[in-house]
């Protein structure tokens, strides 16, 4: 299994190296193969990959899919908030059925570790995205009042302006001060 990572954070994984590379490069398939032709030469043909801003490694000593399932809370539609290491390391502590530590402590040996900082940033970004969706929904409810043949009252203008300021006026996406609709 091949994986690509950037700054030790997992990007993609697949059984085929070329699939990991083309996904990591963000190219479509036809552009990828055209690019490969430009970096391939010689007889027999040899591909010389230029320096890239990500690293591809092959992992043979661990079931990547099983480990990523274990780290499911660190994955999202946007990708994996998982750090990758070239060699196995002591990662997460193994707990007994009651959730208590063994004595001495035991750890899962793995190439992959959940990245709490990235996970927390992703969760916060998702919360703010939901706040913006709600703000846009509230604005859309009053859009009909802002048509050129209608005149907005000052209260409605202030309400719509306050809605536009919601993300900047609030420090906590879980505690939004929504303006009152006139």
C-alpha positions in Angstrom: 0.0 0.0 0.0 1.3 3.4 -0.9 0.5 6.7 0.9 1.3 10.3 0.2 1.9 12.8 3.0 2.8 16.4 3.3 4.4 17.7 6.5 3.7 14.2 8.0 -0.1 14.6 7.4 -1.8 11.9 5.3 -3.0 13.0 1.9 -4.0 9.8 0.0 -3.5 6.1 0.0 -3.9 3.4 -2.6 -2.6 0.0 -3.7 -1.0 1.7 -6.8 1.7 4.4 -6.5 0.7 6.2 -9.6 -2.8 6.7 -8.3 -1.5 8.2 -5.1 0.8 10.5 -7.1 -1.8 11.7 -9.5 -4.4 12.4 -6.7 -1.7 14.2 -4.7 -0.8 16.4 -7.6 -4.5 17.3 -8.1 -4.4 16.5 -11.8 -7.0 14.8 -14.0 -5.9 11.5 -15.4 -5.2 12.7 -19.0 -3.1 15.6 -17.7 -1.2 13.3 -15.4 -0.3 10.8 -18.2 0.8 13.7 -20.4 3.0 15.0 -17.6 4.5 11.5 -17.0 5.5 11.4 -20.7 7.4 14.7 -20.3 9.5 13.2 -17.5 10.1 9.8 -19.0 13.1 9.1 -21.3 15.7 6.5 -22.3 15.7 2.9 -23.5 14.2 1.2 -21.6 12.0 4.2 -20.5 12.8 5.5 -17.1 10.6 8.1 -15.3 12.5 10.7 -13.2 10.1 12.4 -10.9 11.0 16.0 -10.1 11.0 17.2 -6.5 7.4 17.4 -5.2 5.8 19.1 -2.2 4.6 15.7 -0.8 6.2 12.4 -0.1 5.1 9.0 -1.2 6.1 5.9 0.9 5.2 2.3 0.7 3.9 0.6 3.9 3.9 -3.2 3.9 4.0 -4.0 7.6 0.6 -2.6 8.6 -3.0 -2.9 7.5 -3.6 0.8 6.5 -7.3 0.5 6.0 -7.8 -1.2 9.4 -5.7 1.5 11.1 -7.6 4.3 9.4 -10.9 2.7 10.5 -9.5 2.8 14.1 -8.7 6.5 13.6 -12.0 7.2 12.0 -12.7 10.3 14.2 -9.6 11.9 12.5 -11.1 11.6 9.0 -13.6 13.6 7.2 -14.8 14.3 3.6 -11.9 16.9 3.4 -9.3 14.3 4.1 -7.4 12.8 7.0 -6.1 14.6 10.1 -3.6 11.9 10.6 0.2 12.2 11.0 2.3 9.6 9.1 5.7 8.3 10.2 8.1 6.3 8.0 8.7 3.7 10.7 6.3 2.3 13.3 6.2 4.1 16.6 4.3 3.8 19.9 1.2 5.6 19.1 -2.1 5.3 21.0 -2.5 3.8 24.4 -4.4 0.5 24.6 -7.0 0.5 27.4 -8.8 -2.3 29.2 -12.5 -2.9 28.6 -13.3 -0.5 31.4 -11.3 2.3 29.7 -8.4 2.1 32.2 -4.7 1.9 31.5 -2.9 -1.3 31.8 0.1 -1.5 34.2 2.6 -1.1 32.6 0.9 1.0 29.9 0.5 -0.7 26.5 0.6 1.1 23.1 -0.5 0.3 19.5 2.6 0.3 17.3 1.7 2.1 14.1 2.8 4.4 11.3 -0.3 6.6 11.9 -1.3 8.8 14.7 -4.3 11.1 15.0 -3.5 14.8 14.7 -5.6 16.5 17.4 -4.6 20.0 16.3 -5.7 19.5 12.7 -8.9 17.7 13.8 -9.9 20.6 16.1 -9.2 23.1 13.4 -11.4 21.1 10.9 -14.2 20.9 13.4 -14.0 24.6 14.1 -14.0 25.4 10.4 -17.1 23.1 9.9 -18.9 25.0 12.7 -18.2 28.4 11.1 -19.3 27.0 7.7 -22.6 26.0 9.3 -22.9 29.5 10.9 -22.4 31.1 7.4 -25.0 28.7 5.9 -27.5 29.8 8.6 -26.7 33.5 8.1 -27.2 33.1 4.3 -30.5 31.3 4.8 -31.7 34.2 7.1 -30.6 36.7 4.5 -32.4 34.8 1.7 -35.6 35.0 3.7 -35.5 38.8 3.3 -34.1 39.0 -0.2 -37.5 39.7 -1.7 -37.6 42.9 0.3 -34.4 44.2 -1.3 -35.6 44.1 -4.9 -35.3 47.2 -6.9 -39.1 47.9 -6.8 -39.2 47.7 -3.0 -37.9 50.1 -0.5 -36.3 48.6 2.6 -37.2 50.1 6.0 -34.2 51.2 8.1 -34.9 48.4 10.5 -34.7 45.8 7.7 -31.5 47.4 6.4 -30.0 47.3 9.8 -31.1 43.7 10.3 -29.6 42.6 7.0 -26.3 44.4 7.7 -26.2 42.8 11.2 -26.6 39.4 9.6 -23.7 40.1 7.2 -21.5 40.9 10.3 -22.4 37.7 12.2 -19.2 35.7 11.7 -16.9 38.7 12.5 -19.0 39.8 15.5 -18.8 36.4 17.3 -15.9 34.6 18.8 -17.6 31.3 19.4 -19.5 29.4 16.6 -21.5 27.6 19.3 -22.8 30.8 20.9 -24.0 33.1 18.0 -25.9 36.3 18.8 -28.4 36.4 16.0 -30.0 39.8 15.4 -33.7 40.0 15.9 -35.8 40.1 12.7 -37.9 43.3 12.6 
